[in-house]
């Protein structure tokens, strides 16, 4: 970060990638619930969950976006099951900056996409140690 903080030209591709991914999220989760945990009544919570935000954005960035949009109904149907998983909930609810939890939640969301037949390159984001 320190090396690139004054080089605005290096962030231009990242801005485009962010916009493209945000547009994909909007096409899939039109209601705005993509970044909200489930509340006690089973609906979307009121606040944006930052850990869920980075999970969805990074996972969809590394996924085949055409396949994501084509299977948006399947994604929105599978998403509540992922949110209900106690292991996933722990990764977006506690110690969210922990390296294992960050990569674990990206892998979990990306694995959901792959189970739906959506190709993803998420392993590029997850260090292979």
N, CA, C and O atoms as CSV, one atom per row, in Angstrom:
chain,resi,resn,atom,element,x,y,z
A,1,UNK,N,N,0.831,-1.181,0.000
A,1,UNK,CA,C,0.000,0.000,0.000
A,1,UNK,C,C,0.878,1.249,0.000
A,1,UNK,O,O,0.640,2.195,-0.751
A,2,UNK,N,N,1.890,1.231,0.852
A,2,UNK,CA,C,2.766,2.387,0.954
A,2,UNK,C,C,3.421,2.680,-0.390
A,2,UNK,O,O,3.577,3.839,-0.775
A,3,UNK,N,N,3.797,1.641,-1.088
A,3,UNK,CA,C,4.480,1.763,-2.374
A,3,UNK,C,C,3.590,2.405,-3.443
A,3,UNK,O,O,4.089,3.108,-4.321
A,4,UNK,N,N,2.290,2.169,-3.375
A,4,UNK,CA,C,1.370,2.620,-4.424
A,4,UNK,C,C,0.447,3.758,-4.017
A,4,UNK,O,O,-0.401,4.164,-4.812
A,5,UNK,N,N,0.581,4.279,-2.823
A,5,UNK,CA,C,-0.398,5.255,-2.336
A,5,UNK,C,C,-0.437,6.563,-3.119
A,5,UNK,O,O,-1.463,7.244,-3.115
A,6,UNK,N,N,0.640,6.928,-3.783
A,6,UNK,CA,C,0.650,8.161,-4.557
A,6,UNK,C,C,0.482,7.925,-6.056
A,6,UNK,O,O,0.491,8.877,-6.837
A,7,UNK,N,N,0.333,6.687,-6.456
A,7,UNK,CA,C,0.213,6.346,-7.874
A,7,UNK,C,C,-1.256,6.087,-8.211
A,7,UNK,O,O,-1.727,4.951,-8.152
A,8,UNK,N,N,-1.965,7.145,-8.560
A,8,UNK,CA,C,-3.398,7.061,-8.846
A,8,UNK,C,C,-3.675,6.175,-10.056
A,8,UNK,O,O,-4.713,5.515,-10.103
A,9,UNK,N,N,-2.785,6.146,-11.019
A,9,UNK,CA,C,-3.012,5.359,-12.237
A,9,UNK,C,C,-3.106,3.864,-11.943
A,9,UNK,O,O,-3.765,3.131,-12.681
A,10,UNK,N,N,-2.465,3.410,-10.889
A,10,UNK,CA,C,-2.499,1.979,-10.578
A,10,UNK,C,C,-3.841,1.532,-10.006
A,10,UNK,O,O,-4.136,0.337,-9.975
A,11,UNK,N,N,-4.660,2.491,-9.551
A,11,UNK,CA,C,-5.951,2.083,-8.985
A,11,UNK,C,C,-7.091,2.110,-9.999
A,11,UNK,O,O,-8.176,1.607,-9.710
A,12,UNK,N,N,-6.872,2.679,-11.166
A,12,UNK,CA,C,-7.939,2.765,-12.175
A,12,UNK,C,C,-8.544,1.401,-12.499
A,12,UNK,O,O,-9.769,1.286,-12.541
A,13,UNK,N,N,-7.737,0.361,-12.731
A,13,UNK,CA,C,-8.351,-0.949,-13.001
A,13,UNK,C,C,-9.144,-1.483,-11.805
A,13,UNK,O,O,-10.134,-2.194,-11.978
A,14,UNK,N,N,-8.708,-1.141,-10.608
A,14,UNK,CA,C,-9.422,-1.599,-9.417
A,14,UNK,C,C,-10.778,-0.915,-9.282
A,14,UNK,O,O,-11.753,-1.530,-8.853
A,15,UNK,N,N,-10.831,0.352,-9.650
A,15,UNK,CA,C,-12.109,1.077,-9.614
A,15,UNK,C,C,-13.091,0.445,-10.596
A,15,UNK,O,O,-14.264,0.256,-10.276
A,16,UNK,N,N,-12.607,0.121,-11.789
A,16,UNK,CA,C,-13.461,-0.544,-12.780
A,16,UNK,C,C,-13.938,-1.901,-12.299
A,16,UNK,O,O,-15.104,-2.253,-12.475
A,17,UNK,N,N,-13.035,-2.669,-11.689
A,17,UNK,CA,C,-13.404,-3.988,-11.174
A,17,UNK,C,C,-14.443,-3.863,-10.064
A,17,UNK,O,O,-15.377,-4.661,-9.985
A,18,UNK,N,N,-14.273,-2.859,-9.209
A,18,UNK,CA,C,-15.234,-2.633,-8.129
A,18,UNK,C,C,-16.604,-2.301,-8.705
A,18,UNK,O,O,-17.613,-2.858,-8.274
A,19,UNK,N,N,-16.642,-1.404,-9.669
A,19,UNK,CA,C,-17.927,-1.029,-10.291
A,19,UNK,C,C,-18.599,-2.222,-10.952
A,19,UNK,O,O,-19.795,-2.451,-10.769
A,20,UNK,N,N,-17.821,-2.985,-11.725
A,20,UNK,CA,C,-18.378,-4.157,-12.404
A,20,UNK,C,C,-18.957,-5.150,-11.398
A,20,UNK,O,O,-20.049,-5.684,-11.591
A,21,UNK,N,N,-18.215,-5.386,-10.334
A,21,UNK,CA,C,-18.672,-6.341,-9.328
A,21,UNK,C,C,-19.904,-5.807,-8.601
A,21,UNK,O,O,-20.843,-6.559,-8.339
A,22,UNK,N,N,-19.907,-4.522,-8.276
A,22,UNK,CA,C,-21.075,-3.922,-7.614
A,22,UNK,C,C,-22.310,-4.008,-8.508
A,22,UNK,O,O,-23.413,-4.252,-8.020
A,23,UNK,N,N,-22.133,-3.809,-9.805
A,23,UNK,CA,C,-23.258,-3.940,-10.737
A,23,UNK,C,C,-23.771,-5.376,-10.771
A,23,UNK,O,O,-24.977,-5.610,-10.853
A,24,UNK,N,N,-22.851,-6.334,-10.708
A,24,UNK,CA,C,-23.254,-7.738,-10.677
A,24,UNK,C,C,-24.048,-8.029,-9.407
A,24,UNK,O,O,-25.075,-8.707,-9.455
A,25,UNK,N,N,-23.577,-7.523,-8.280
A,25,UNK,CA,C,-24.300,-7.706,-7.015
A,25,UNK,C,C,-25.703,-7.120,-7.139
A,25,UNK,O,O,-26.675,-7.741,-6.708
A,26,UNK,N,N,-25.813,-5.944,-7.716
A,26,UNK,CA,C,-27.123,-5.297,-7.892
A,26,UNK,C,C,-28.038,-6.133,-8.781
A,26,UNK,O,O,-29.235,-6.238,-8.512
A,27,UNK,N,N,-27.488,-6.725,-9.833
A,27,UNK,CA,C,-28.308,-7.552,-10.727
A,27,UNK,C,C,-28.801,-8.817,-10.040
A,27,UNK,O,O,-29.888,-9.308,-10.344
A,28,UNK,N,N,-28.007,-9.345,-9.117
A,28,UNK,CA,C,-28.379,-10.593,-8.444
A,28,UNK,C,C,-29.257,-10.325,-7.229
A,28,UNK,O,O,-30.296,-10.963,-7.060
A,29,UNK,N,N,-28.849,-9.397,-6.394
A,29,UNK,CA,C,-29.546,-9.110,-5.134
A,29,UNK,C,C,-30.235,-7.750,-5.213
A,29,UNK,O,O,-29.888,-6.844,-4.457
A,30,UNK,N,N,-31.200,-7.592,-6.109
A,30,UNK,CA,C,-31.818,-6.282,-6.335
A,30,UNK,C,C,-32.364,-5.637,-5.074
A,30,UNK,O,O,-32.427,-4.410,-5.006
A,31,UNK,N,N,-32.759,-6.406,-4.080
A,31,UNK,CA,C,-33.358,-5.831,-2.875
A,31,UNK,C,C,-32.376,-5.204,-1.912
A,31,UNK,O,O,-32.803,-4.572,-0.946
A,32,UNK,N,N,-31.089,-5.347,-2.129
A,32,UNK,CA,C,-30.106,-4.737,-1.250
A,32,UNK,C,C,-29.755,-5.567,-0.032
A,32,UNK,O,O,-29.153,-5.047,0.908
A,33,UNK,N,N,-30.110,-6.837,-0.019
A,33,UNK,CA,C,-29.847,-7.682,1.145
A,33,UNK,C,C,-28.561,-8.495,1.020
A,33,UNK,O,O,-28.301,-9.362,1.854
A,34,UNK,N,N,-27.767,-8.237,0.012
A,34,UNK,CA,C,-26.566,-9.027,-0.218
A,34,UNK,C,C,-25.574,-8.929,0.927
A,34,UNK,O,O,-24.793,-9.855,1.147
A,35,UNK,N,N,-25.591,-7.832,1.655
A,35,UNK,CA,C,-24.579,-7.602,2.682
A,35,UNK,C,C,-25.161,-7.575,4.088
A,35,UNK,O,O,-24.550,-7.035,5.010
A,36,UNK,N,N,-26.331,-8.153,4.245
A,36,UNK,CA,C,-26.991,-8.121,5.551
A,36,UNK,C,C,-27.172,-9.534,6.104
A,36,UNK,O,O,-27.597,-10.447,5.397
A,37,UNK,N,N,-26.841,-9.687,7.378
A,37,UNK,CA,C,-27.057,-10.966,8.058
A,37,UNK,C,C,-28.545,-11.146,8.317
A,37,UNK,O,O,-29.312,-10.183,8.269
A,38,UNK,N,N,-28.944,-12.357,8.587
A,38,UNK,CA,C,-30.336,-12.661,8.901
A,38,UNK,C,C,-30.604,-12.250,10.347
A,38,UNK,O,O,-29.801,-12.524,11.238
A,39,UNK,N,N,-31.742,-11.588,10.571
A,39,UNK,CA,C,-32.100,-11.189,11.936
A,39,UNK,C,C,-32.938,-12.270,12.614
A,39,UNK,O,O,-33.173,-13.333,12.040
A,40,UNK,N,N,-33.384,-11.995,13.829
A,40,UNK,CA,C,-34.133,-12.992,14.610
A,40,UNK,C,C,-35.428,-13.444,13.949
A,40,UNK,O,O,-35.881,-14.567,14.170
A,41,UNK,N,N,-36.024,-12.578,13.144
A,41,UNK,CA,C,-37.297,-12.933,12.509
A,41,UNK,C,C,-37.086,-13.628,11.159
A,41,UNK,O,O,-38.056,-13.984,10.489
A,42,UNK,N,N,-35.830,-13.820,10.760
A,42,UNK,CA,C,-35.544,-14.494,9.503
A,42,UNK,C,C,-35.372,-13.561,8.324
A,42,UNK,O,O,-35.072,-14.009,7.217
A,43,UNK,N,N,-35.558,-12.261,8.545
A,43,UNK,CA,C,-35.374,-11.287,7.475
A,43,UNK,C,C,-33.967,-10.719,7.483
A,43,UNK,O,O,-33.133,-11.093,8.308
A,44,UNK,N,N,-33.719,-9.819,6.562
A,44,UNK,CA,C,-32.411,-9.175,6.497
A,44,UNK,C,C,-32.260,-8.205,7.658
A,44,UNK,O,O,-33.201,-7.502,8.026
A,45,UNK,N,N,-31.074,-8.181,8.221
A,45,UNK,CA,C,-30.789,-7.238,9.292
A,45,UNK,C,C,-30.810,-5.808,8.777
A,45,UNK,O,O,-30.892,-5.574,7.571
A,46,UNK,N,N,-30.737,-4.864,9.689
A,46,UNK,CA,C,-30.814,-3.450,9.302
A,46,UNK,C,C,-29.483,-2.900,8.813
A,46,UNK,O,O,-29.463,-2.007,7.966
A,47,UNK,N,N,-28.391,-3.406,9.321
A,47,UNK,CA,C,-27.096,-2.826,8.986
A,47,UNK,C,C,-26.316,-3.711,8.016
A,47,UNK,O,O,-26.515,-4.924,7.948
A,48,UNK,N,N,-25.436,-3.072,7.282
A,48,UNK,CA,C,-24.549,-3.794,6.370
A,48,UNK,C,C,-23.462,-4.467,7.205
A,48,UNK,O,O,-22.849,-3.841,8.069
A,49,UNK,N,N,-23.239,-5.731,6.938
A,49,UNK,CA,C,-22.184,-6.478,7.606
A,49,UNK,C,C,-20.929,-6.393,6.737
A,49,UNK,O,O,-20.915,-6.903,5.617
A,50,UNK,N,N,-19.880,-5.750,7.249
A,50,UNK,CA,C,-18.664,-5.524,6.457
A,50,UNK,C,C,-18.003,-6.830,6.027
A,50,UNK,O,O,-17.471,-6.927,4.921
A,51,UNK,N,N,-18.038,-7.817,6.889
A,51,UNK,CA,C,-17.433,-9.109,6.547
A,51,UNK,C,C,-18.209,-9.779,5.410
A,51,UNK,O,O,-17.617,-10.401,4.528
A,52,UNK,N,N,-19.518,-9.649,5.438
A,52,UNK,CA,C,-20.335,-10.213,4.370
A,52,UNK,C,C,-20.126,-9.416,3.079
A,52,UNK,O,O,-20.134,-9.985,1.987
A,53,UNK,N,N,-19.942,-8.104,3.206
A,53,UNK,CA,C,-19.651,-7.259,2.050
A,53,UNK,C,C,-18.383,-7.747,1.339
A,53,UNK,O,O,-18.399,-7.971,0.129
A,54,UNK,N,N,-17.295,-7.908,2.083
A,54,UNK,CA,C,-16.062,-8.323,1.402
A,54,UNK,C,C,-16.173,-9.737,0.858
A,54,UNK,O,O,-15.565,-10.057,-0.164
A,55,UNK,N,N,-16.934,-10.580,1.523
A,55,UNK,CA,C,-17.127,-11.950,1.048
A,55,UNK,C,C,-17.853,-11.987,-0.291
A,55,UNK,O,O,-17.393,-12.623,-1.239
A,56,UNK,N,N,-18.979,-11.308,-0.360
A,56,UNK,CA,C,-19.783,-11.305,-1.585
A,56,UNK,C,C,-19.026,-10.625,-2.717
A,56,UNK,O,O,-18.963,-11.147,-3.830
A,57,UNK,N,N,-18.453,-9.460,-2.434
A,57,UNK,CA,C,-17.752,-8.711,-3.481
A,57,UNK,C,C,-16.552,-9.495,-4.020
A,57,UNK,O,O,-16.389,-9.607,-5.235
A,58,UNK,N,N,-15.726,-10.028,-3.152
A,58,UNK,CA,C,-14.549,-10.766,-3.634
A,58,UNK,C,C,-14.944,-12.053,-4.344
A,58,UNK,O,O,-14.377,-12.390,-5.383
A,59,UNK,N,N,-15.901,-12.763,-3.794
A,59,UNK,CA,C,-16.325,-14.013,-4.426
A,59,UNK,C,C,-16.898,-13.770,-5.815
A,59,UNK,O,O,-16.593,-14.507,-6.752
A,60,UNK,N,N,-17.726,-12.741,-5.949
A,60,UNK,CA,C,-18.299,-12.448,-7.261
A,60,UNK,C,C,-17.276,-11.848,-8.215
A,60,UNK,O,O,-17.385,-12.024,-9.428
A,61,UNK,N,N,-16.293,-11.149,-7.688
A,61,UNK,CA,C,-15.217,-10.631,-8.541
A,61,UNK,C,C,-14.485,-11.790,-9.224
A,61,UNK,O,O,-14.161,-11.709,-10.408
A,62,UNK,N,N,-14.230,-12.847,-8.489
A,62,UNK,CA,C,-13.486,-13.989,-9.028
A,62,UNK,C,C,-14.369,-14.988,-9.768
A,62,UNK,O,O,-13.863,-15.968,-10.314
A,63,UNK,N,N,-15.669,-14.759,-9.793
A,63,UNK,CA,C,-16.594,-15.684,-10.457
A,63,UNK,C,C,-16.866,-15.239,-11.889
A,63,UNK,O,O,-16.642,-14.084,-12.253
A,64,UNK,N,N,-17.347,-16.167,-12.681
A,64,UNK,CA,C,-17.788,-15.873,-14.052
A,64,UNK,C,C,-19.075,-15.065,-13.936
A,64,UNK,O,O,-20.124,-15.609,-13.593
A,65,UNK,N,N,-18.993,-13.775,-14.221
A,65,UNK,CA,C,-20.131,-12.885,-13.988
A,65,UNK,C,C,-21.336,-13.217,-14.853
A,65,UNK,O,O,-22.472,-13.076,-14.399
A,66,UNK,N,N,-21.120,-13.650,-16.076
A,66,UNK,CA,C,-22.266,-14.017,-16.929
A,66,UNK,C,C,-23.016,-15.187,-16.314
A,66,UNK,O,O,-24.247,-15.205,-16.303
A,67,UNK,N,N,-22.276,-16.162,-15.803
A,67,UNK,CA,C,-22.912,-17.310,-15.158
A,67,UNK,C,C,-23.622,-16.882,-13.882
A,67,UNK,O,O,-24.690,-17.403,-13.560
A,68,UNK,N,N,-23.038,-15.937,-13.154
A,68,UNK,CA,C,-23.659,-15.438,-11.922
A,68,UNK,C,C,-25.011,-14.805,-12.237
A,68,UNK,O,O,-26.008,-15.118,-11.586
A,69,UNK,N,N,-25.051,-13.927,-13.220
A,69,UNK,CA,C,-26.305,-13.256,-13.573
A,69,UNK,C,C,-27.324,-14.268,-14.096
A,69,UNK,O,O,-28.511,-14.182,-13.781
A,70,UNK,N,N,-26.854,-15.229,-14.898
A,70,UNK,CA,C,-27.755,-16.237,-15.454
A,70,UNK,C,C,-28.368,-17.112,-14.360
A,70,UNK,O,O,-29.478,-17.617,-14.523
A,71,UNK,N,N,-27.657,-17.293,-13.253
A,71,UNK,CA,C,-28.148,-18.159,-12.178
A,71,UNK,C,C,-28.515,-17.370,-10.927
A,71,UNK,O,O,-28.438,-17.890,-9.814
A,72,UNK,N,N,-28.914,-16.117,-11.113
A,72,UNK,CA,C,-29.197,-15.268,-9.951
A,72,UNK,C,C,-30.294,-15.828,-9.060
A,72,UNK,O,O,-30.213,-15.701,-7.839
A,73,UNK,N,N,-31.316,-16.445,-9.641
A,73,UNK,CA,C,-32.389,-17.009,-8.807
A,73,UNK,C,C,-31.852,-18.138,-7.938
A,73,UNK,O,O,-32.226,-18.267,-6.772
A,74,UNK,N,N,-30.976,-18.953,-8.512
A,74,UNK,CA,C,-30.390,-20.058,-7.741
A,74,UNK,C,C,-29.495,-19.528,-6.626
A,74,UNK,O,O,-29.467,-20.086,-5.529
A,75,UNK,N,N,-28.770,-18.457,-6.906
A,75,UNK,CA,C,-27.902,-17.862,-5.891
A,75,UNK,C,C,-28.737,-17.302,-4.749
A,75,UNK,O,O,-28.446,-17.559,-3.581
A,76,UNK,N,N,-29.767,-16.542,-5.079
A,76,UNK,CA,C,-30.580,-15.950,-4.022
A,76,UNK,C,C,-31.355,-17.009,-3.238
A,76,UNK,O,O,-31.721,-16.781,-2.085
A,77,UNK,N,N,-31.606,-18.165,-3.855
A,77,UNK,CA,C,-32.257,-19.265,-3.134
A,77,UNK,C,C,-31.271,-19.974,-2.202
A,77,UNK,O,O,-31.657,-20.420,-1.121
A,78,UNK,N,N,-30.006,-20.083,-2.609
A,78,UNK,CA,C,-28.989,-20.776,-1.809
A,78,UNK,C,C,-28.388,-19.884,-0.723
A,78,UNK,O,O,-27.898,-20.387,0.288
A,79,UNK,N,N,-28.421,-18.585,-0.920
A,79,UNK,CA,C,-27.792,-17.635,-0.002
A,79,UNK,C,C,-28.301,-17.744,1.435
A,79,UNK,O,O,-27.484,-17.756,2.356
A,80,UNK,N,N,-29.621,-17.825,1.671
A,80,UNK,CA,C,-30.097,-17.949,3.057
A,80,UNK,C,C,-29.572,-19.200,3.763
A,80,UNK,O,O,-29.327,-19.178,4.969
A,81,UNK,N,N,-29.401,-20.292,3.008
A,81,UNK,CA,C,-28.856,-21.511,3.622
A,81,UNK,C,C,-27.421,-21.287,4.070
A,81,UNK,O,O,-27.022,-21.754,5.137
A,82,UNK,N,N,-26.643,-20.577,3.262
A,82,UNK,CA,C,-25.269,-20.269,3.648
A,82,UNK,C,C,-25.266,-19.390,4.892
A,82,UNK,O,O,-24.491,-19.630,5.818
A,83,UNK,N,N,-26.121,-18.379,4.921
A,83,UNK,CA,C,-26.189,-17.489,6.085
A,83,UNK,C,C,-26.627,-18.235,7.351
A,83,UNK,O,O,-26.246,-17.858,8.459
A,84,UNK,N,N,-27.422,-19.285,7.183
A,84,UNK,CA,C,-27.909,-20.058,8.327
A,84,UNK,C,C,-26.869,-21.043,8.854
A,84,UNK,O,O,-27.020,-21.574,9.955
A,85,UNK,N,N,-25.826,-21.288,8.084
A,85,UNK,CA,C,-24.782,-22.220,8.509
A,85,UNK,C,C,-24.021,-21.615,9.692
A,85,UNK,O,O,-23.464,-20.524,9.567
A,86,UNK,N,N,-23.990,-22.303,10.838
A,86,UNK,CA,C,-23.337,-21.748,12.029
A,86,UNK,C,C,-21.847,-21.439,11.819
A,86,UNK,O,O,-21.336,-20.464,12.370
A,87,UNK,N,N,-21.159,-22.251,11.038
A,87,UNK,CA,C,-19.736,-21.995,10.781
A,87,UNK,C,C,-19.558,-20.716,9.965
A,87,UNK,O,O,-18.688,-19.898,10.263
A,88,UNK,N,N,-20.383,-20.552,8.941
A,88,UNK,CA,C,-20.308,-19.335,8.128
A,88,UNK,C,C,-20.700,-18.119,8.963
A,88,UNK,O,O,-20.063,-17.069,8.874
A,89,UNK,N,N,-21.738,-18.261,9.766
A,89,UNK,CA,C,-22.180,-17.157,10.612
A,89,UNK,C,C,-21.064,-16.708,11.543
A,89,UNK,O,O,-20.890,-15.512,11.774
A,90,UNK,N,N,-20.313,-17.652,12.073
A,90,UNK,CA,C,-19.187,-17.300,12.946
A,90,UNK,C,C,-18.120,-16.529,12.167
A,90,UNK,O,O,-17.487,-15.625,12.713
A,91,UNK,N,N,-17.920,-16.879,10.904
A,91,UNK,CA,C,-16.896,-16.207,10.101
A,91,UNK,C,C,-17.288,-14.776,9.729
A,91,UNK,O,O,-16.419,-13.955,9.435
A,92,UNK,N,N,-18.581,-14.473,9.739
A,92,UNK,CA,C,-19.010,-13.101,9.423
A,92,UNK,C,C,-19.459,-12.353,10.673
A,92,UNK,O,O,-19.849,-11.188,10.593
A,93,UNK,N,N,-19.407,-13.019,11.832
A,93,UNK,CA,C,-19.926,-12.401,13.041
A,93,UNK,C,C,-18.917,-12.118,14.130
A,93,UNK,O,O,-19.109,-11.197,14.925
A,94,UNK,N,N,-17.851,-12.886,14.184
A,94,UNK,CA,C,-16.875,-12.719,15.271
A,94,UNK,C,C,-15.463,-12.784,14.704
A,94,UNK,O,O,-15.188,-13.548,13.779
A,95,UNK,N,N,-14.586,-11.984,15.261
A,95,UNK,CA,C,-13.171,-11.964,14.864
A,95,UNK,C,C,-13.036,-11.944,13.344
A,95,UNK,O,O,-12.299,-12.738,12.760
A,96,UNK,N,N,-13.755,-11.031,12.723
A,96,UNK,CA,C,-13.878,-11.029,11.269
A,96,UNK,C,C,-12.588,-10.675,10.541
A,96,UNK,O,O,-12.469,-10.948,9.347
A,97,UNK,N,N,-11.624,-10.077,11.225
A,97,UNK,CA,C,-10.347,-9.744,10.588
A,97,UNK,C,C,-9.354,-10.896,10.663
A,97,UNK,O,O,-8.282,-10.830,10.062
A,98,UNK,N,N,-9.697,-11.940,11.387
A,98,UNK,CA,C,-8.828,-13.107,11.492
A,98,UNK,C,C,-8.605,-13.705,10.106
A,98,UNK,O,O,-9.562,-13.956,9.373
A,99,UNK,N,N,-7.372,-13.929,9.755
A,99,UNK,CA,C,-6.990,-14.414,8.427
A,99,UNK,C,C,-7.739,-15.690,8.032
A,99,UNK,O,O,-8.221,-15.805,6.905
A,100,UNK,N,N,-7.834,-16.623,8.938
A,100,UNK,CA,C,-8.508,-17.893,8.648
A,100,UNK,C,C,-9.990,-17.653,8.362
A,100,UNK,O,O,-10.559,-18.275,7.465
A,101,UNK,N,N,-10.605,-16.767,9.108
A,101,UNK,CA,C,-12.031,-16.478,8.894
A,101,UNK,C,C,-12.260,-15.716,7.594
A,101,UNK,O,O,-13.235,-15.976,6.890
A,102,UNK,N,N,-11.373,-14.779,7.269
A,102,UNK,CA,C,-11.507,-14.033,6.015
A,102,UNK,C,C,-11.486,-14.992,4.836
A,102,UNK,O,O,-12.394,-14.986,4.005
A,103,UNK,N,N,-10.452,-15.813,4.765
A,103,UNK,CA,C,-10.337,-16.730,3.640
A,103,UNK,C,C,-11.375,-17.839,3.709
A,103,UNK,O,O,-11.828,-18.324,2.672
A,104,UNK,N,N,-11.755,-18.245,4.905
A,104,UNK,CA,C,-12.778,-19.278,5.062
A,104,UNK,C,C,-14.126,-18.841,4.520
A,104,UNK,O,O,-14.816,-19.624,3.866
A,105,UNK,N,N,-14.508,-17.600,4.784
A,105,UNK,CA,C,-15.814,-17.144,4.298
A,105,UNK,C,C,-15.807,-16.916,2.792
A,105,UNK,O,O,-16.819,-17.152,2.132
A,106,UNK,N,N,-14.679,-16.459,2.232
A,106,UNK,CA,C,-14.580,-16.324,0.778
A,106,UNK,C,C,-14.678,-17.701,0.134
A,106,UNK,O,O,-15.371,-17.876,-0.868
A,107,UNK,N,N,-13.985,-18.674,0.710
A,107,UNK,CA,C,-14.040,-20.039,0.172
A,107,UNK,C,C,-15.442,-20.619,0.281
A,107,UNK,O,O,-15.893,-21.309,-0.634
A,108,UNK,N,N,-16.136,-20.353,1.375
A,108,UNK,CA,C,-17.486,-20.903,1.568
A,108,UNK,C,C,-18.464,-20.329,0.544
A,108,UNK,O,O,-19.237,-21.075,-0.057
A,109,UNK,N,N,-18.437,-19.020,0.343
A,109,UNK,CA,C,-19.345,-18.409,-0.631
A,109,UNK,C,C,-18.990,-18.866,-2.040
A,109,UNK,O,O,-19.878,-19.176,-2.834
A,110,UNK,N,N,-17.711,-18.908,-2.352
A,110,UNK,CA,C,-17.276,-19.349,-3.682
A,110,UNK,C,C,-17.612,-20.816,-3.925
A,110,UNK,O,O,-17.973,-21.195,-5.039
A,111,UNK,N,N,-17.495,-21.633,-2.899
A,111,UNK,CA,C,-17.866,-23.046,-3.031
A,111,UNK,C,C,-19.358,-23.173,-3.308
A,111,UNK,O,O,-19.771,-24.045,-4.073
A,112,UNK,N,N,-20.177,-22.313,-2.693
A,112,UNK,CA,C,-21.614,-22.304,-2.975
A,112,UNK,C,C,-21.846,-22.006,-4.454
A,112,UNK,O,O,-22.663,-22.655,-5.107
A,113,UNK,N,N,-21.119,-21.019,-4.976
A,113,UNK,CA,C,-21.244,-20.688,-6.392
A,113,UNK,C,C,-20.863,-21.880,-7.271
A,113,UNK,O,O,-21.551,-22.188,-8.244
A,114,UNK,N,N,-19.784,-22.532,-6.925
A,114,UNK,CA,C,-19.340,-23.685,-7.722
A,114,UNK,C,C,-20.339,-24.828,-7.670
A,114,UNK,O,O,-20.544,-25.518,-8.669
A,115,UNK,N,N,-20.969,-25.038,-6.504
A,115,UNK,CA,C,-22.005,-26.089,-6.409
A,115,UNK,C,C,-23.174,-25.776,-7.333
A,115,UNK,O,O,-23.875,-26.680,-7.788
A,116,UNK,N,N,-23.379,-24.493,-7.607
A,116,UNK,CA,C,-24.450,-24.078,-8.512
A,116,UNK,C,C,-24.000,-24.102,-9.977
A,116,UNK,O,O,-24.761,-23.737,-10.873
A,117,UNK,N,N,-22.767,-24.532,-10.210
A,117,UNK,CA,C,-22.258,-24.628,-11.575
A,117,UNK,C,C,-21.667,-23.330,-12.104
A,117,UNK,O,O,-21.573,-23.141,-13.317
A,118,UNK,N,N,-21.276,-22.451,-11.222
A,118,UNK,CA,C,-20.698,-21.165,-11.618
A,118,UNK,C,C,-19.181,-21.237,-11.443
A,118,UNK,O,O,-18.688,-21.377,-10.323
A,119,UNK,N,N,-18.444,-21.142,-12.548
A,119,UNK,CA,C,-16.979,-21.187,-12.434
A,119,UNK,C,C,-16.441,-19.985,-11.654
A,119,UNK,O,O,-16.926,-18.864,-11.805
A,120,UNK,N,N,-15.455,-20.234,-10.837
A,120,UNK,CA,C,-14.844,-19.165,-10.054
A,120,UNK,C,C,-13.338,-19.398,-9.934
A,120,UNK,O,O,-12.856,-20.529,-9.973
A,121,UNK,N,N,-12.628,-18.307,-9.788
A,121,UNK,CA,C,-11.172,-18.371,-9.620
A,121,UNK,C,C,-10.798,-17.929,-8.212
A,121,UNK,O,O,-9.743,-17.323,-8.021
A,122,UNK,N,N,-11.625,-18.214,-7.237
A,122,UNK,CA,C,-11.408,-17.709,-5.890
A,122,UNK,C,C,-10.091,-18.154,-5.288
A,122,UNK,O,O,-9.562,-17.488,-4.398
A,123,UNK,N,N,-9.553,-19.269,-5.758
A,123,UNK,CA,C,-8.279,-19.727,-5.203
A,123,UNK,C,C,-7.164,-18.729,-5.469
A,123,UNK,O,O,-6.131,-18.760,-4.801
A,124,UNK,N,N,-7.366,-17.835,-6.450
A,124,UNK,CA,C,-6.388,-16.772,-6.685
A,124,UNK,C,C,-6.360,-15.801,-5.511
A,124,UNK,O,O,-5.339,-15.157,-5.272
A,125,UNK,N,N,-7.454,-15.688,-4.783
A,125,UNK,CA,C,-7.531,-14.763,-3.643
A,125,UNK,C,C,-7.111,-15.424,-2.350
A,125,UNK,O,O,-6.777,-14.735,-1.385
A,126,UNK,N,N,-7.119,-16.741,-2.309
A,126,UNK,CA,C,-6.850,-17.461,-1.080
A,126,UNK,C,C,-5.450,-18.056,-1.138
A,126,UNK,O,O,-5.158,-18.881,-2.003
A,127,UNK,N,N,-4.584,-17.640,-0.219
A,127,UNK,CA,C,-3.215,-18.184,-0.231
A,127,UNK,C,C,-3.229,-19.696,-0.044
A,127,UNK,O,O,-3.967,-20.234,0.781
A,128,UNK,N,N,-2.416,-20.346,-0.810
A,128,UNK,CA,C,-2.285,-21.799,-0.712
A,128,UNK,C,C,-1.005,-22.107,0.062
A,128,UNK,O,O,0.096,-22.055,-0.486
A,129,UNK,N,N,-1.169,-22.424,1.334
A,129,UNK,CA,C,0.003,-22.666,2.191
A,129,UNK,C,C,0.222,-24.127,2.378
A,129,UNK,O,O,1.160,-24.528,3.067
